[in-house]
Amino acid sequence: MSTTVDLPDDLLQAVEVRAGIEGLHIGEYIERTLRLALAESTSRGAGRVTFPLHRSATPGALTENLVRAVEEASAQEEDSTLASSL
C-alpha cells in the first residue's frame, strides 16, 4: 500500500540520515520505526503496571532532593532504553 505523508523538513532530514546510517531506504526505516512505536505503546497499555523500587538509606525520610534524584535517574534510564530501541 502506498500513501503520502507531509513531514517537516527537519524531521525528513533526520529520517534520511538515520536510514542511511542503518543502510535502509527511507520507507523501510519509517515502517520499522512505526512498528516499534506501535508495539511499545501496545505493550505499555496492557498488563500490570510496575514501578521501580528504590531503597532508602534512611527509611521514612523522603525529601524533595531524593525525589528529584530518583526522577532524573528514571528519566535517564528511559532515554537510554528508547535510544537502544531505535
Helices and strands as residue ranges (DSSP letters): H 9-21, H 26-45, H 64-85
